[in-house]
């Protein structure tokens, strides 16, 4: 298995961007918020690019399949925690979002051990998109050229929260359905 591939390096770069992001996100100013949003945006773009290049070049690897979702969860969870530090989102909502991530990851690992595949779903992809957009807007926070990033961020965060809970429910529902089908519908 070849680990030294562009897709794997893009994934690893997301993890390496974390300390820079955390330093920038720590300070509640417009300049630091915009800089943190740019670093976070770059990390989000690498998530799109690593999968694209892995599929296009035939460089999908077990390492990439394992580390990619971990890298995603690390950067998103860290950003959400920093938004609590900046007093821009409620801790209880972040706790539920992060708990959903652990629960679904655990469910997918357990299902995989039973040879049941729980593929990515539309609600899961919607959740990810809304979380990324909400985090970027909430990091910027201050109006830029009159654009109300704080308000937009809060609306997107509420939508992301709903999508996160909904997608978590759909994974558990789909697993329960697959187990019911496997047992003959009893």
C-alpha positions, 0 to 999 in steps of 0.5 A: 500500500502506497501512503505517499500520495497526494490524496493522503498528503492533503488529508494529513495537511488538514490535521497539520493545519489544526495548530495554526487554526487554533491560534488564529481562532483563539482571539476574538477580533475581526482580523483573527476571525477572518484568518481563522475562517480562511485556514478552516476554508482551506482545510475544508477544500482539502477534504474535497480535493483528497477524495477527488484525486484519490478516485481520479488517480486510483489512489484510494487507500485503506490509510486514506479511508481511515484517516480522512473521516478522522481528520474531518472530525478533528478540524470540525470538532476543534472549530466548534469548541473554539466557537464555544470559547468565543461565546458564539455557540451554546456548549450543549449544542456542540456537545450533541453534535460531537456526540452524534459524530462519535455515535455514528462513527461507532455504529458504522464501525460496529456495522462494518464488523458485521459486514453491514455497510452504512454508506454516506447519505444525503442527510450526512452530506447536508450536515457536513456542508451546513456545519462547514458554512456555519463555522466559516460565518461564525468565525468571521462573525463581524460584518464585512462590507455590510454583510451580517456574518454573525446572523448568517452563521447563527442561521446556518448553525441552527440548520446544521444542528437540525441536519446533524440530529436528522442524519444521526437518526437516519444512520441508526434507522437504516442500521435497524432496518438492515438488521430487521431485513437480515433477520427475516423481517421479524 
